[in-house]
Amino acid sequence: DEQEFRQALSDHAINWSCYSHLKGWGEPAAKDYAVKATPALFLIDRSGRIVGKPMDHEELREMLEAN
């Protein structure tokens, strides 16, 4: 639920934008980006293009710090 989602973001000190309609596999973004498993990480530019598919949070952090 929304409270658990927000609490997880806070607990893990996630400081980047996270969005969810809280619909699980029915999530529009999951369908749009063909997410087949979790966790699935995508680095998306301002125009909505996928510019990276990091394998884990460490690789994601490296990609974010490089840009």
N, CA, C and O atoms as a Tripos MOL2 file, in Angstrom:
@<TRIPOS>MOLECULE
protein
  268   267    67     0     0
PROTEIN
NO_CHARGES

@<TRIPOS>ATOM
      1 N           0.8300   -1.1840    0.0000 N.3       1 ASP1
      2 CA          0.0000    0.0000    0.0000 C.3       1 ASP1
      3 C           0.8800    1.2550    0.0000 C.2       1 ASP1
      4 O           2.1010    1.1670    0.1320 O.2       1 ASP1
      5 N           0.2650    2.3840   -0.1450 N.am      2 GLU2
      6 CA          1.0330    3.6270   -0.2720 C.3       2 GLU2
      7 C           1.8880    3.9110    0.9520 C.2       2 GLU2
      8 O           3.0220    4.3700    0.8140 O.2       2 GLU2
      9 N           1.3770    3.6520    2.1350 N.am      3 GLN3
     10 CA          2.1460    3.9030    3.3530 C.3       3 GLN3
     11 C           3.4020    3.0360    3.4010 C.2       3 GLN3
     12 O           4.4740    3.5260    3.7550 O.2       3 GLN3
     13 N           3.2830    1.7540    3.0500 N.am      4 GLU4
     14 CA          4.4460    0.8590    3.0160 C.3       4 GLU4
     15 C           5.4520    1.3150    1.9680 C.2       4 GLU4
     16 O           6.6590    1.2770    2.2060 O.2       4 GLU4
     17 N           4.9590    1.7480    0.8060 N.am      5 PHE5
     18 CA          5.8170    2.2290   -0.2740 C.3       5 PHE5
     19 C           6.6380    3.4280    0.2060 C.2       5 PHE5
     20 O           7.8590    3.4530    0.0480 O.2       5 PHE5
     21 N           5.9700    4.4090    0.7860 N.am      6 ARG6
     22 CA          6.6600    5.6070    1.2780 C.3       6 ARG6
     23 C           7.6140    5.2770    2.4160 C.2       6 ARG6
     24 O           8.6980    5.8550    2.5020 O.2       6 ARG6
     25 N           7.2260    4.3580    3.2870 N.am      7 GLN7
     26 CA          8.0870    3.9700    4.4050 C.3       7 GLN7
     27 C           9.3550    3.2850    3.8900 C.2       7 GLN7
     28 O          10.4460    3.5370    4.4030 O.2       7 GLN7
     29 N           9.2190    2.4230    2.8840 N.am      8 ALA8
     30 CA         10.3870    1.7520    2.3080 C.3       8 ALA8
     31 C          11.3480    2.7680    1.7120 C.2       8 ALA8
     32 O          12.5610    2.6410    1.8810 O.2       8 ALA8
     33 N          10.8250    3.7790    1.0150 N.am      9 LEU9
     34 CA         11.6830    4.8240    0.4500 C.3       9 LEU9
     35 C          12.4440    5.5410    1.5590 C.2       9 LEU9
     36 O          13.6330    5.8260    1.4260 O.2       9 LEU9
     37 N          11.7550    5.8240    2.6390 N.am     10 SER10
     38 CA         12.3770    6.5050    3.7780 C.3      10 SER10
     39 C          13.3920    5.5990    4.4680 C.2      10 SER10
     40 O          14.5080    6.0300    4.7570 O.2      10 SER10
     41 N          13.0190    4.3590    4.7320 N.am     11 ASP11
     42 CA         13.8960    3.4150    5.4320 C.3      11 ASP11
     43 C          15.2050    3.1900    4.6960 C.2      11 ASP11
     44 O          16.2520    3.0190    5.3210 O.2      11 ASP11
     45 N          15.1480    3.1900    3.3770 N.am     12 HIS12
     46 CA         16.3320    2.9070    2.5640 C.3      12 HIS12
     47 C          17.0020    4.1780    2.0500 C.2      12 HIS12
     48 O          17.9070    4.1180    1.2170 O.2      12 HIS12
     49 N          16.5520    5.3230    2.5520 N.am     13 ALA13
     50 CA         17.1280    6.6250    2.1900 C.3      13 ALA13
     51 C          17.2140    6.8040    0.6700 C.2      13 ALA13
     52 O          18.2220    7.2840    0.1530 O.2      13 ALA13
     53 N          16.1700    6.4210   -0.0280 N.am     14 ILE14
     54 CA         16.1330    6.5700   -1.4820 C.3      14 ILE14
     55 C          15.8370    8.0260   -1.7890 C.2      14 ILE14
     56 O          14.7860    8.5520   -1.4230 O.2      14 ILE14
     57 N          16.7820    8.6710   -2.4690 N.am     15 ASN15
     58 CA         16.6620   10.1070   -2.6960 C.3      15 ASN15
     59 C          16.4580   10.4630   -4.1660 C.2      15 ASN15
     60 O          16.6890   11.6040   -4.5660 O.2      15 ASN15
     61 N          16.0310    9.5000   -4.9660 N.am     16 TRP16
     62 CA         15.6880    9.8010   -6.3430 C.3      16 TRP16
     63 C          14.1940    9.5500   -6.5260 C.2      16 TRP16
     64 O          13.5580    8.9020   -5.6950 O.2      16 TRP16
     65 N          13.6550   10.0580   -7.5970 N.am     17 SER17
     66 CA         12.2170    9.9550   -7.8350 C.3      17 SER17
     67 C          11.7910    8.5090   -8.0250 C.2      17 SER17
     68 O          12.3980    7.7680   -8.7970 O.2      17 SER17
     69 N          10.7500    8.1180   -7.3190 N.am     18 CYS18
     70 CA         10.1630    6.7860   -7.4460 C.3      18 CYS18
     71 C           8.6600    6.9670   -7.6230 C.2      18 CYS18
     72 O           8.0180    7.7250   -6.8960 O.2      18 CYS18
     73 N           8.1240    6.2650   -8.5880 N.am     19 TYR19
     74 CA          6.7070    6.4030   -8.8890 C.3      19 TYR19
     75 C           6.0420    5.0340   -8.9420 C.2      19 TYR19
     76 O           6.6390    4.0600   -9.4020 O.2      19 TYR19
     77 N           4.8240    4.9710   -8.4760 N.am     20 SER20
     78 CA          4.0580    3.7320   -8.5580 C.3      20 SER20
     79 C           2.5820    4.0560   -8.4470 C.2      20 SER20
     80 O           2.1770    4.9450   -7.6980 O.2      20 SER20
     81 N           1.7900    3.3230   -9.2000 N.am     21 HIS21
     82 CA          0.3370    3.3930   -9.0430 C.3      21 HIS21
     83 C          -0.1160    2.2970   -8.0840 C.2      21 HIS21
     84 O          -1.3060    2.1200   -7.8240 O.2      21 HIS21
     85 N           0.8900    1.5520   -7.5570 N.am     22 LEU22
     86 CA          0.6570    0.4710   -6.5980 C.3      22 LEU22
     87 C          -0.2750   -0.6000   -7.1640 C.2      22 LEU22
     88 O          -1.1510   -1.1140   -6.4690 O.2      22 LEU22
     89 N          -0.0650   -0.9220   -8.4430 N.am     23 LYS23
     90 CA         -0.8890   -1.9260   -9.1160 C.3      23 LYS23
     91 C          -0.1000   -3.1900   -9.4420 C.2      23 LYS23
     92 O          -0.5760   -4.0390  -10.1960 O.2      23 LYS23
     93 N           1.1020   -3.3230   -8.8790 N.am     24 GLY24
     94 CA          1.8960   -4.5210   -9.1300 C.3      24 GLY24
     95 C           2.1590   -4.7210  -10.6050 C.2      24 GLY24
     96 O           2.5640   -3.7910  -11.3030 O.2      24 GLY24
     97 N           1.9250   -5.9530  -11.0900 N.am     25 TRP25
     98 CA          2.1960   -6.2620  -12.4940 C.3      25 TRP25
     99 C           1.2200   -5.5550  -13.4170 C.2      25 TRP25
    100 O           1.4360   -5.5360  -14.6280 O.2      25 TRP25
    101 N           0.1530   -4.9740  -12.8850 N.am     26 GLY26
    102 CA         -0.7740   -4.1910  -13.6880 C.3      26 GLY26
    103 C          -0.3410   -2.7470  -13.8310 C.2      26 GLY26
    104 O          -1.0380   -1.9450  -14.4540 O.2      26 GLY26
    105 N           0.8160   -2.4050  -13.2510 N.am     27 GLU27
    106 CA          1.3630   -1.0540  -13.3030 C.3      27 GLU27
    107 C           1.5970   -0.6340  -14.7500 C.2      27 GLU27
    108 O           2.2450   -1.3690  -15.4950 O.2      27 GLU27
    109 N           1.0910    0.5220  -15.1710 N.am     28 PRO28
    110 CA          1.3000    0.9710  -16.5530 C.3      28 PRO28
    111 C           2.7790    1.0200  -16.9470 C.2      28 PRO28
    112 O           3.1260    0.6210  -18.0590 O.2      28 PRO28
    113 N           3.6470    1.4960  -16.0680 N.am     29 ALA29
    114 CA          5.0730    1.5780  -16.4000 C.3      29 ALA29
    115 C           5.6720    0.1840  -16.5870 C.2      29 ALA29
    116 O           6.5500    0.0040  -17.4310 O.2      29 ALA29
    117 N           5.2170   -0.7980  -15.8200 N.am     30 ALA30
    118 CA          5.7150   -2.1700  -15.9890 C.3      30 ALA30
    119 C           5.3760   -2.6770  -17.3830 C.2      30 ALA30
    120 O           6.1870   -3.3490  -18.0200 O.2      30 ALA30
    121 N           4.1940   -2.3570  -17.8480 N.am     31 LYS31
    122 CA          3.7970   -2.7610  -19.1940 C.3      31 LYS31
    123 C           4.5570   -1.9640  -20.2520 C.2      31 LYS31
    124 O           5.0310   -2.5320  -21.2360 O.2      31 LYS31
    125 N           4.6740   -0.6550  -20.0550 N.am     32 ASP32
    126 CA          5.3530    0.2040  -21.0330 C.3      32 ASP32
    127 C           6.8080   -0.1960  -21.2420 C.2      32 ASP32
    128 O           7.3080   -0.1680  -22.3660 O.2      32 ASP32
    129 N           7.4950   -0.5710  -20.1440 N.am     33 TYR33
    130 CA          8.9170   -0.8950  -20.2320 C.3      33 TYR33
    131 C           9.1850   -2.3950  -20.2020 C.2      33 TYR33
    132 O          10.3310   -2.8170  -20.0490 O.2      33 TYR33
    133 N           8.1470   -3.1940  -20.3450 N.am     34 ALA34
    134 CA          8.2610   -4.6530  -20.4140 C.3      34 ALA34
    135 C           9.0350   -5.2330  -19.2290 C.2      34 ALA34
    136 O           9.9150   -6.0760  -19.4030 O.2      34 ALA34
    137 N           8.6980   -4.7750  -18.0350 N.am     35 VAL35
    138 CA          9.3190   -5.3040  -16.8260 C.3      35 VAL35
    139 C           8.7540   -6.7010  -16.5930 C.2      35 VAL35
    140 O           7.5420   -6.8810  -16.4800 O.2      35 VAL35
    141 N           9.6420   -7.6790  -16.5220 N.am     36 LYS36
    142 CA          9.2360   -9.0710  -16.3690 C.3      36 LYS36
    143 C           9.5960   -9.6390  -15.0020 C.2      36 LYS36
    144 O           9.1260  -10.7160  -14.6340 O.2      36 LYS36
    145 N          10.4260   -8.9250  -14.2490 N.am     37 ALA37
    146 CA         10.8540   -9.4180  -12.9450 C.3      37 ALA37
    147 C          11.2200   -8.2390  -12.0590 C.2      37 ALA37
    148 O          11.4280   -7.1270  -12.5420 O.2      37 ALA37
    149 N          11.2940   -8.4880  -10.7800 N.am     38 THR38
    150 CA         11.7310   -7.4580   -9.8460 C.3      38 THR38
    151 C          12.9580   -7.9650   -9.1220 C.2      38 THR38
    152 O          13.0600   -9.1740   -8.9130 O.2      38 THR38
    153 N          13.8750   -7.1420   -8.7360 N.am     39 PRO39
    154 CA         13.8630   -5.7390   -9.1170 C.3      39 PRO39
    155 C          14.3190   -5.5500  -10.5590 C.2      39 PRO39
    156 O          15.1860   -6.2700  -11.0550 O.2      39 PRO39
    157 N          13.7340   -4.5960  -11.2000 N.am     40 ALA40
    158 CA         14.1330   -4.2010  -12.5440 C.3      40 ALA40
    159 C          14.5140   -2.7360  -12.4650 C.2      40 ALA40
    160 O          13.7070   -1.9080  -12.0430 O.2      40 ALA40
    161 N          15.7260   -2.4080  -12.8640 N.am     41 LEU41
    162 CA         16.2090   -1.0360  -12.7910 C.3      41 LEU41
    163 C          16.4270   -0.4910  -14.1890 C.2      41 LEU41
    164 O          17.0250   -1.1490  -15.0410 O.2      41 LEU41
    165 N          15.9390    0.7090  -14.4140 N.am     42 PHE42
    166 CA         16.1220    1.3910  -15.6790 C.3      42 PHE42
    167 C          16.5240    2.8200  -15.3870 C.2      42 PHE42
    168 O          15.9570    3.4570  -14.4990 O.2      42 PHE42
    169 N          17.4920    3.3270  -16.1210 N.am     43 LEU43
    170 CA         17.8520    4.7340  -16.0560 C.3      43 LEU43
    171 C          17.2110    5.3920  -17.2720 C.2      43 LEU43
    172 O          17.5350    5.0640  -18.4130 O.2      43 LEU43
    173 N          16.2990    6.3230  -17.0140 N.am     44 ILE44
    174 CA         15.4980    6.9320  -18.0660 C.3      44 ILE44
    175 C          15.8090    8.4160  -18.1430 C.2      44 ILE44
    176 O          15.8030    9.1120  -17.1280 O.2      44 ILE44
    177 N          16.0860    8.9050  -19.3640 N.am     45 ASP45
    178 CA         16.4040   10.3250  -19.5120 C.3      45 ASP45
    179 C          15.1270   11.1660  -19.5080 C.2      45 ASP45
    180 O          14.0200   10.6320  -19.4330 O.2      45 ASP45
    181 N          15.2950   12.4700  -19.5880 N.am     46 ARG46
    182 CA         14.1530   13.3820  -19.4850 C.3      46 ARG46
    183 C          13.1430   13.2230  -20.6120 C.2      46 ARG46
    184 O          11.9900   13.6280  -20.4680 O.2      46 ARG46
    185 N          13.5580   12.6410  -21.7240 N.am     47 SER47
    186 CA         12.6290   12.4540  -22.8380 C.3      47 SER47
    187 C          11.9450   11.0860  -22.7850 C.2      47 SER47
    188 O          11.1680   10.7400  -23.6740 O.2      47 SER47
    189 N          12.2400   10.3150  -21.7390 N.am     48 GLY48
    190 CA         11.5870    9.0220  -21.5570 C.3      48 GLY48
    191 C          12.2950    7.8470  -22.2010 C.2      48 GLY48
    192 O          11.7530    6.7420  -22.2320 O.2      48 GLY48
    193 N          13.5090    8.0670  -22.7190 N.am     49 ARG49
    194 CA         14.2790    6.9800  -23.3320 C.3      49 ARG49
    195 C          15.0710    6.2300  -22.2780 C.2      49 ARG49
    196 O          15.6110    6.8390  -21.3550 O.2      49 ARG49
    197 N          15.1450    4.9130  -22.4090 N.am     50 ILE50
    198 CA         15.9860    4.1120  -21.5230 C.3      50 ILE50
    199 C          17.4280    4.3190  -21.9450 C.2      50 ILE50
    200 O          17.7880    4.0510  -23.0910 O.2      50 ILE50
    201 N          18.2580    4.7940  -21.0230 N.am     51 VAL51
    202 CA         19.6660    5.0460  -21.3230 C.3      51 VAL51
    203 C          20.5920    4.1250  -20.5340 C.2      51 VAL51
    204 O          21.8100    4.1740  -20.7100 O.2      51 VAL51
    205 N          20.0310    3.2940  -19.6730 N.am     52 GLY52
    206 CA         20.8340    2.3510  -18.9220 C.3      52 GLY52
    207 C          19.9560    1.3120  -18.2590 C.2      52 GLY52
    208 O          18.8180    1.5830  -17.8760 O.2      52 GLY52
    209 N          20.5120    0.1030  -18.1300 N.am     53 LYS53
    210 CA         19.8230   -0.9890  -17.4440 C.3      53 LYS53
    211 C          20.7980   -1.6030  -16.4370 C.2      53 LYS53
    212 O          21.3350   -2.6870  -16.6630 O.2      53 LYS53
    213 N          21.0210   -0.8960  -15.3200 N.am     54 PRO54
    214 CA         21.9690   -1.4000  -14.3280 C.3      54 PRO54
    215 C          21.5070   -2.7300  -13.7320 C.2      54 PRO54
    216 O          20.3110   -2.9950  -13.6160 O.2      54 PRO54
    217 N          22.4720   -3.5460  -13.3610 N.am     55 MET55
    218 CA         22.1660   -4.8580  -12.8010 C.3      55 MET55
    219 C          21.8170   -4.7940  -11.3130 C.2      55 MET55
    220 O          21.1330   -5.6750  -10.7930 O.2      55 MET55
    221 N          22.2870   -3.7530  -10.6370 N.am     56 ASP56
    222 CA         22.0060   -3.6300   -9.2040 C.3      56 ASP56
    223 C          22.1160   -2.1700   -8.7890 C.2      56 ASP56
    224 O          22.4390   -1.2980   -9.5950 O.2      56 ASP56
    225 N          21.8400   -1.9240   -7.5120 N.am     57 HIS57
    226 CA         21.8400   -0.5420   -7.0270 C.3      57 HIS57
    227 C          23.2180    0.1000   -7.0830 C.2      57 HIS57
    228 O          23.3240    1.3180   -7.2300 O.2      57 HIS57
    229 N          24.2760   -0.6970   -6.9700 N.am     58 GLU58
    230 CA         25.6330   -0.1450   -7.0340 C.3      58 GLU58
    231 C          25.9360    0.3650   -8.4440 C.2      58 GLU58
    232 O          26.4910    1.4510   -8.6110 O.2      58 GLU58
    233 N          25.5720   -0.4150   -9.4440 N.am     59 GLU59
    234 CA         25.7920    0.0120  -10.8250 C.3      59 GLU59
    235 C          24.9190    1.2220  -11.1500 C.2      59 GLU59
    236 O          25.3450    2.1170  -11.8810 O.2      59 GLU59
    237 N          23.7050    1.2530  -10.6140 N.am     60 LEU60
    238 CA         22.8320    2.4120  -10.8020 C.3      60 LEU60
    239 C          23.4800    3.6580  -10.2210 C.2      60 LEU60
    240 O          23.5010    4.7050  -10.8680 O.2      60 LEU60
    241 N          24.0080    3.5560   -9.0110 N.am     61 ARG61
    242 CA         24.6700    4.7070   -8.3710 C.3      61 ARG61
    243 C          25.8400    5.1770   -9.2270 C.2      61 ARG61
    244 O          26.0210    6.3800   -9.4140 O.2      61 ARG61
    245 N          26.6370    4.2480   -9.7510 N.am     62 GLU62
    246 CA         27.7760    4.6250  -10.6060 C.3      62 GLU62
    247 C          27.2900    5.3660  -11.8480 C.2      62 GLU62
    248 O          27.8890    6.3670  -12.2430 O.2      62 GLU62
    249 N          26.2240    4.8940  -12.4590 N.am     63 MET63
    250 CA         25.6920    5.5480  -13.6620 C.3      63 MET63
    251 C          25.1950    6.9540  -13.3320 C.2      63 MET63
    252 O          25.4370    7.8960  -14.0870 O.2      63 MET63
    253 N          24.5030    7.0910  -12.2080 N.am     64 LEU64
    254 CA         23.9880    8.4020  -11.8200 C.3      64 LEU64
    255 C          25.1190    9.3730  -11.5130 C.2      64 LEU64
    256 O          25.0530   10.5450  -11.8840 O.2      64 LEU64
    257 N          26.1500    8.8920  -10.8380 N.am     65 GLU65
    258 CA         27.2730    9.7670  -10.4810 C.3      65 GLU65
    259 C          28.0890   10.1430  -11.7120 C.2      65 GLU65
    260 O          28.7260   11.1960  -11.7210 O.2      65 GLU65
    261 N          28.0870    9.3170  -12.7420 N.am     66 ALA66
    262 CA         28.8520    9.6040  -13.9580 C.3      66 ALA66
    263 C          28.1790   10.6800  -14.8190 C.2      66 ALA66
    264 O          28.8230   11.2920  -15.6700 O.2      66 ALA66
    265 N          26.9060   10.9010  -14.5950 N.am     67 ASN67
    266 CA         26.1710   11.8530  -15.4490 C.3      67 ASN67
    267 C          25.8930   13.1210  -14.7280 C.2      67 ASN67
    268 O          25.2860   14.0310  -15.2920 O.2      67 ASN67
@<TRIPOS>BOND
     1     1     2 1
     2     2     3 1
     3     3     4 2
     4     3     5 am
     5     5     6 1
     6     6     7 1
     7     7     8 2
     8     7     9 am
     9     9    10 1
    10    10    11 1
    11    11    12 2
    12    11    13 am
    13    13    14 1
    14    14    15 1
    15    15    16 2
    16    15    17 am
    17    17    18 1
    18    18    19 1
    19    19    20 2
    20    19    21 am
    21    21    22 1
    22    22    23 1
    23    23    24 2
    24    23    25 am
    25    25    26 1
    26    26    27 1
    27    27    28 2
    28    27    29 am
    29    29    30 1
    30    30    31 1
    31    31    32 2
    32    31    33 am
    33    33    34 1
    34    34    35 1
    35    35    36 2
    36    35    37 am
    37    37    38 1
    38    38    39 1
    39    39    40 2
    40    39    41 am
    41    41    42 1
    42    42    43 1
    43    43    44 2
    44    43    45 am
    45    45    46 1
    46    46    47 1
    47    47    48 2
    48    47    49 am
    49    49    50 1
    50    50    51 1
    51    51    52 2
    52    51    53 am
    53    53    54 1
    54    54    55 1
    55    55    56 2
    56    55    57 am
    57    57    58 1
    58    58    59 1
    59    59    60 2
    60    59    61 am
    61    61    62 1
    62    62    63 1
    63    63    64 2
    64    63    65 am
    65    65    66 1
    66    66    67 1
    67    67    68 2
    68    67    69 am
    69    69    70 1
    70    70    71 1
    71    71    72 2
    72    71    73 am
    73    73    74 1
    74    74    75 1
    75    75    76 2
    76    75    77 am
    77    77    78 1
    78    78    79 1
    79    79    80 2
    80    79    81 am
    81    81    82 1
    82    82    83 1
    83    83    84 2
    84    83    85 am
    85    85    86 1
    86    86    87 1
    87    87    88 2
    88    87    89 am
    89    89    90 1
    90    90    91 1
    91    91    92 2
    92    91    93 am
    93    93    94 1
    94    94    95 1
    95    95    96 2
    96    95    97 am
    97    97    98 1
    98    98    99 1
    99    99   100 2
   100    99   101 am
   101   101   102 1
   102   102   103 1
   103   103   104 2
   104   103   105 am
   105   105   106 1
   106   106   107 1
   107   107   108 2
   108   107   109 am
   109   109   110 1
   110   110   111 1
   111   111   112 2
   112   111   113 am
   113   113   114 1
   114   114   115 1
   115   115   116 2
   116   115   117 am
   117   117   118 1
   118   118   119 1
   119   119   120 2
   120   119   121 am
   121   121   122 1
   122   122   123 1
   123   123   124 2
   124   123   125 am
   125   125   126 1
   126   126   127 1
   127   127   128 2
   128   127   129 am
   129   129   130 1
   130   130   131 1
   131   131   132 2
   132   131   133 am
   133   133   134 1
   134   134   135 1
   135   135   136 2
   136   135   137 am
   137   137   138 1
   138   138   139 1
   139   139   140 2
   140   139   141 am
   141   141   142 1
   142   142   143 1
   143   143   144 2
   144   143   145 am
   145   145   146 1
   146   146   147 1
   147   147   148 2
   148   147   149 am
   149   149   150 1
   150   150   151 1
   151   151   152 2
   152   151   153 am
   153   153   154 1
   154   154   155 1
   155   155   156 2
   156   155   157 am
   157   157   158 1
   158   158   159 1
   159   159   160 2
   160   159   161 am
   161   161   162 1
   162   162   163 1
   163   163   164 2
   164   163   165 am
   165   165   166 1
   166   166   167 1
   167   167   168 2
   168   167   169 am
   169   169   170 1
   170   170   171 1
   171   171   172 2
   172   171   173 am
   173   173   174 1
   174   174   175 1
   175   175   176 2
   176   175   177 am
   177   177   178 1
   178   178   179 1
   179   179   180 2
   180   179   181 am
   181   181   182 1
   182   182   183 1
   183   183   184 2
   184   183   185 am
   185   185   186 1
   186   186   187 1
   187   187   188 2
   188   187   189 am
   189   189   190 1
   190   190   191 1
   191   191   192 2
   192   191   193 am
   193   193   194 1
   194   194   195 1
   195   195   196 2
   196   195   197 am
   197   197   198 1
   198   198   199 1
   199   199   200 2
   200   199   201 am
   201   201   202 1
   202   202   203 1
   203   203   204 2
   204   203   205 am
   205   205   206 1
   206   206   207 1
   207   207   208 2
   208   207   209 am
   209   209   210 1
   210   210   211 1
   211   211   212 2
   212   211   213 am
   213   213   214 1
   214   214   215 1
   215   215   216 2
   216   215   217 am
   217   217   218 1
   218   218   219 1
   219   219   220 2
   220   219   221 am
   221   221   222 1
   222   222   223 1
   223   223   224 2
   224   223   225 am
   225   225   226 1
   226   226   227 1
   227   227   228 2
   228   227   229 am
   229   229   230 1
   230   230   231 1
   231   231   232 2
   232   231   233 am
   233   233   234 1
   234   234   235 1
   235   235   236 2
   236   235   237 am
   237   237   238 1
   238   238   239 1
   239   239   240 2
   240   239   241 am
   241   241   242 1
   242   242   243 1
   243   243   244 2
   244   243   245 am
   245   245   246 1
   246   246   247 1
   247   247   248 2
   248   247   249 am
   249   249   250 1
   250   250   251 1
   251   251   252 2
   252   251   253 am
   253   253   254 1
   254   254   255 1
   255   255   256 2
   256   255   257 am
   257   257   258 1
   258   258   259 1
   259   259   260 2
   260   259   261 am
   261   261   262 1
   262   262   263 1
   263   263   264 2
   264   263   265 am
   265   265   266 1
   266   266   267 1
   267   267   268 2
@<TRIPOS>SUBSTRUCTURE
     1 ASP1         2 RESIDUE 1 A ASP
     2 GLU2         6 RESIDUE 1 A GLU
     3 GLN3        10 RESIDUE 1 A GLN
     4 GLU4        14 RESIDUE 1 A GLU
     5 PHE5        18 RESIDUE 1 A PHE
     6 ARG6        22 RESIDUE 1 A ARG
     7 GLN7        26 RESIDUE 1 A GLN
     8 ALA8        30 RESIDUE 1 A ALA
     9 LEU9        34 RESIDUE 1 A LEU
    10 SER10       38 RESIDUE 1 A SER
    11 ASP11       42 RESIDUE 1 A ASP
    12 HIS12       46 RESIDUE 1 A HIS
    13 ALA13       50 RESIDUE 1 A ALA
    14 ILE14       54 RESIDUE 1 A ILE
    15 ASN15       58 RESIDUE 1 A ASN
    16 TRP16       62 RESIDUE 1 A TRP
    17 SER17       66 RESIDUE 1 A SER
    18 CYS18       70 RESIDUE 1 A CYS
    19 TYR19       74 RESIDUE 1 A TYR
    20 SER20       78 RESIDUE 1 A SER
    21 HIS21       82 RESIDUE 1 A HIS
    22 LEU22       86 RESIDUE 1 A LEU
    23 LYS23       90 RESIDUE 1 A LYS
    24 GLY24       94 RESIDUE 1 A GLY
    25 TRP25       98 RESIDUE 1 A TRP
    26 GLY26      102 RESIDUE 1 A GLY
    27 GLU27      106 RESIDUE 1 A GLU
    28 PRO28      110 RESIDUE 1 A PRO
    29 ALA29      114 RESIDUE 1 A ALA
    30 ALA30      118 RESIDUE 1 A ALA
    31 LYS31      122 RESIDUE 1 A LYS
    32 ASP32      126 RESIDUE 1 A ASP
    33 TYR33      130 RESIDUE 1 A TYR
    34 ALA34      134 RESIDUE 1 A ALA
    35 VAL35      138 RESIDUE 1 A VAL
    36 LYS36      142 RESIDUE 1 A LYS
    37 ALA37      146 RESIDUE 1 A ALA
    38 THR38      150 RESIDUE 1 A THR
    39 PRO39      154 RESIDUE 1 A PRO
    40 ALA40      158 RESIDUE 1 A ALA
    41 LEU41      162 RESIDUE 1 A LEU
    42 PHE42      166 RESIDUE 1 A PHE
    43 LEU43      170 RESIDUE 1 A LEU
    44 ILE44      174 RESIDUE 1 A ILE
    45 ASP45      178 RESIDUE 1 A ASP
    46 ARG46      182 RESIDUE 1 A ARG
    47 SER47      186 RESIDUE 1 A SER
    48 GLY48      190 RESIDUE 1 A GLY
    49 ARG49      194 RESIDUE 1 A ARG
    50 ILE50      198 RESIDUE 1 A ILE
    51 VAL51      202 RESIDUE 1 A VAL
    52 GLY52      206 RESIDUE 1 A GLY
    53 LYS53      210 RESIDUE 1 A LYS
    54 PRO54      214 RESIDUE 1 A PRO
    55 MET55      218 RESIDUE 1 A MET
    56 ASP56      222 RESIDUE 1 A ASP
    57 HIS57      226 RESIDUE 1 A HIS
    58 GLU58      230 RESIDUE 1 A GLU
    59 GLU59      234 RESIDUE 1 A GLU
    60 LEU60      238 RESIDUE 1 A LEU
    61 ARG61      242 RESIDUE 1 A ARG
    62 GLU62      246 RESIDUE 1 A GLU
    63 MET63      250 RESIDUE 1 A MET
    64 LEU64      254 RESIDUE 1 A LEU
    65 GLU65      258 RESIDUE 1 A GLU
    66 ALA66      262 RESIDUE 1 A ALA
    67 ASN67      266 RESIDUE 1 A ASN
